[in-house]
Amino acid sequence: MLQLELPKPPTRGGARPGAGRPRLGPKTLPHVAREDLDRRHPVHVTLRLVSGLPNLRSGRLFPVVEAALRAGANRFGFSLVHYAVLGNHLHLIAEAEDKRALSRGMQGLQIRLARRLNKALGRAGRVFADRYHAHVLRTPTETRRALAYVLNNAKKHMRQAGRAISKGWVDPCSTAGRFFADRAAAATVNRGLRAARTWLLNAGWALKGAITPATVPK
């Protein structure tokens, strides 16, 4: 007699094509393990917004963003040291006790930003396009490059757009003014932001050269 083989029932566990947490879109960050982090190393964090939101640098929204950043700047072993607010994304320089403290601090900061922006815009729903991207800064070279990139990022975009900008122009939607007012140190206590505590942000970066308003990142 002909024996018909029944299909095997689905099983749980194991690797399967397409398994795992789905990504939100083609440009979202994959859910991979975060880099290890300890208190000696600052972090460069990038947050991108969903498309369709107004310019964060507008006179209406920047005060909302700035207030949220400063309100969530020091929590859970996380400290925000520098920031730059661009049209549809933010660059942050932060310190954290460890990887968990960074995650908790950034989660709180994103929630605070999302709630305040949604309230200001009279909307509901997602504000951030994907997970934050974090790059741990382990050397003076990396740290200097990240500081210059964050503090002068707006000038970079403006030049790319063909706008004429003076060498001494300082981005008002960032902590660049505080940084350049005291070039011997990367940060001072000011309006809710703590002074940098890591050697890399206080002195290490300067071993690789000064940063001025004219230091435009590539």
N, C-alpha and C positions, 0 to 999 in steps of 0.2 A: 504493500500500500504506500502511496506517495505521502511523505511527511512534509507538511508545510511549516516552515520556521517562522514563528511569530516575532515581530519586532521587539527588541529589547526595551524595557521601560526606561524612561529618563532617569539619570542618576544625579545625585547632588555632589558638589565638590569637584575638585580637579580643574585643570585648565580647559577652557572651551573657547572656540572662536567667538569673538564679540562679547565675551564675559567681562565683568567688571563695571565700575561706575561709569556711566556714559558721560562723554564730554558735551558741553553746552553748544559747541559750534566748531567750525573748522579752525578758528583762530584762538580758541581757549587753550589754557595751559594743561598739559597732561598731569594726571594725579600721580606724581612720583614722590618718593621720599625726599623730605627737606634735607638740606645740608646740615651736618652737625655744627653746633655753635657753642662757644663759651664766652664768658664775660670779657675776655681780652679783645674780642674782634667785633667791630661795628658791622652794620649791615646796610646795604643799599637796597631799598624796597621800591617797587614800581606798582602802582594801582591804576588800572584802566577802566573807564566807564563804558556803559552800554552806549550804543550809537543813538543819536537823536536828542541827547540832553543839551541844554544851552551851555555856552562857554563858561567854564568855572572861573575865569579871570574877570568876568563882568562885574560892574559895580554892585549888582544885585546879589550875586552868588559868592564872590570871594570872601566877604565878611562872614558868611555862613560857614564856608569851608575852614577858614582860619580859626573861628571860634571852636569848631568841632575838633580840629587838630590840637589846639592848646588844651581843651578840656580833657582829651584822652591821651595827653602826652606822657604821663607818668603813672602807669598802673601795671600791676602783676609782674613787677621786675622788668618792665619794659620802659624805655625812655626815648622819646623823639628828640633829636638834636637839631636837625635841619630839615627843611622841606622846600619844595618848589611846586607851585600849582600851575599847571598848564591847561590848555583849553579843554582837553578830554582825558587827562591823566595826571597823576601826581607822582613825584619822586620824593622819597624820604631817606634820610640818613638816621639810623636808630642804633641804640645799644640795648642789649638784653642779657639777662643772667644765663639763659640757655635757650635751646630750641623751643621748649614748651612756653617759656615766658614770652618769646617773640610771637608765637602763635596766638597766645591769649591776648597779648597787647594789641596785635593787629586785628584780631577778631573784634575786640571792643571798639577799636578805632573805626573799623569799617561799619559797624552797626551804628555808631554815633553819626558818622558822616551820612550814611544812607537815610537815617531817620530825619536829620535836619534838612538835607537836600530835598527829600520828598515833601516835607512840610512846606518848605519855601516855594516849591514848584506846584503844590497842590495836586500831587500825583501819588500813586502807589506802585509797588513793584520793584524789580531789581534795579540797582544802581550800578553795580560793578560787573564788568563783562566776564571776569573769571577770577581765579585765585590770584592773590598777590604774588609777584615774582620777587624773590629775595636772593641777593648775591652777597655772601659773606666776604668781608674785606680782611685779608690776612697779612698784607704787606704794606709798607709805606707807599709804594708805587700804586697799588690798587686803591688805597685810601685817598691819595691825592687826586687820582683820576676821577674817582667817584664824587669827591667834593666839587671839583671843577665842573663836572658834568651836571650835577644837581644845581649848583648855585648860578651857573651861567647858561642853563638849558634854554631859557626863554630867548636869550640873545642868539643862540644857535638857530632856533626855529625862525626868528625874525630875519636873520641874514639869509637863510635859505629861501625865504619868501621874497627876497629882494628889497627889504626895508632898510633904510639907512639908519644905523645906530651908532652913537658916539662910543668911543672906547671906554669912557668912564661911566656909562649908563649902568645902573644897578636895578635888578628886577624887584619891583615893589610887592610882587606876589610870591615872595620867597623870603628866606632868612639871610639872603645875601648882604643886605644892609648891615645886619648885626655882625656878620662875619668880617666884612671888609672894614668895619669901624675899628676892629681890633685884630689886625692880621697876625699878631704873634700867637693867637690862640684860635682854635677852631670854634669855640662856643663860650658864651658867658650866660649867666642866669638872666633871663629876660622874659617877662610876660608869660610865665607858665612853663617855659622850656628850661630844663636843667642844663648845667654846664656839662660838657663831655667829660666822661671819667676814664675812657680808654686812652692809653698812651698813643695809639695810632691817630686818634682824632685830636688829641691835645698837642702833640709834638712830632710824632712819627712821620706824618705826611709831609711836613716841612723839610725833611731831609732830602726830598726829591724836587725841591724848588718851590718858589712862592706861587701863590694863586692871587690874581688880580681881576678886576672886572673885565680886563682885556683878554683873559685866558679863556678863549671860547673853545668848547669841546668839539671834536670832529664828529 
